[in-house]
Amino acid sequence: MTSVEGVGAAQNQAAGAASSAQQQLTVDYDTFLQLMMAQMQNQDPTNPMDASEQLSQLASFSQVEQAIQTNAKLETMLMNMSFGQVDDLIGRTVTDPSGTTGVVERVEIYSDGTLLALDNGKGVLLGPGVTVS
């Protein structure tokens, strides 16, 4: 059995890790820009960088930027979908695979999952094996 507080703390740690990963991508993105600018400023005028190589680097830069934006939009979509389904779970009886059973009083949505807070003070992570009736 899992307490609501314990699961909430684990969920907060996971959300912090996701935020840290997003910040690391941004740092890498900024570092890439700085390196590319330094390379352009310090190239040999008698032997400039190949244009196709420069375009390849710009394409890589663009792909990283798009990946960051896509991930942010997907997270927003998933969160919005989760909010739309919350009303259906409150007041319903749930049972998890370990046998924890209770009536859902509230739903807590985190970036990596949904926690159902039960009337008995326990929490159930919504996922495979959870029965809702």
JOTA-V531112 format. One record per residue. N is the residue number from 0. SS is DSSP state (H for helix, E for strand, - for the rest). OMEGA is omega in whole degrees, -180 to 180 (999 if undefined). Layout:
# JOTA-V531112
N;SS;OMEGA / N;SS;OMEGA
This chain:
# JOTA-V531112
0;-;-176 / 1;E;177 / 2;E;180 / 3;H;-178 / 4;H;-179 / 5;H;180 / 6;H;178 / 7;H;178 / 8;H;178 / 9;H;179 / 10;H;179 / 11;H;178 / 12;H;180 / 13;H;178 / 14;H;177 / 15;H;178 / 16;H;178 / 17;H;178 / 18;H;178 / 19;H;179 / 20;H;178 / 21;H;179 / 22;H;179 / 23;H;177 / 24;H;180 / 25;H;178 / 26;H;178 / 27;H;179 / 28;H;179 / 29;H;179 / 30;H;178 / 31;H;179 / 32;H;-179 / 33;H;179 / 34;H;-180 / 35;H;179 / 36;H;178 / 37;H;179 / 38;H;-180 / 39;H;-178 / 40;H;-174 / 41;-;180 / 42;-;-180 / 43;-;-178 / 44;-;180 / 45;-;180 / 46;-;-176 / 47;-;179 / 48;-;177 / 49;-;-177 / 50;H;-179 / 51;H;177 / 52;H;179 / 53;H;177 / 54;H;178 / 55;H;178 / 56;H;178 / 57;H;178 / 58;H;177 / 59;H;178 / 60;H;-180 / 61;H;179 / 62;H;178 / 63;H;179 / 64;H;-180 / 65;H;179 / 66;H;179 / 67;H;-180 / 68;H;179 / 69;H;179 / 70;H;179 / 71;H;180 / 72;H;178 / 73;H;177 / 74;H;179 / 75;H;179 / 76;H;180 / 77;H;179 / 78;H;179 / 79;H;177 / 80;H;180 / 81;H;179 / 82;H;-179 / 83;H;-177 / 84;H;-176 / 85;H;-177 / 86;H;-178 / 87;H;-175 / 88;-;-178 / 89;-;-179 / 90;-;179 / 91;-;177 / 92;E;179 / 93;E;177 / 94;E;178 / 95;-;-176 / 96;-;180 / 97;-;177 / 98;-;177 / 99;-;-178 / 100;E;177 / 101;E;179 / 102;E;-178 / 103;E;177 / 104;E;179 / 105;E;-180 / 106;E;178 / 107;E;-177 / 108;E;179 / 109;E;-177 / 110;-;-177 / 111;-;177 / 112;E;-178 / 113;E;180 / 114;E;176 / 115;E;178 / 116;E;-174 / 117;E;-179 / 118;-;-180 / 119;-;179 / 120;-;180 / 121;E;177 / 122;E;178 / 123;E;174 / 124;E;179 / 125;-;-178 / 126;-;-179 / 127;-;177 / 128;-;179 / 129;-;-180 / 130;E;177 / 131;E;180 / 132;-;999
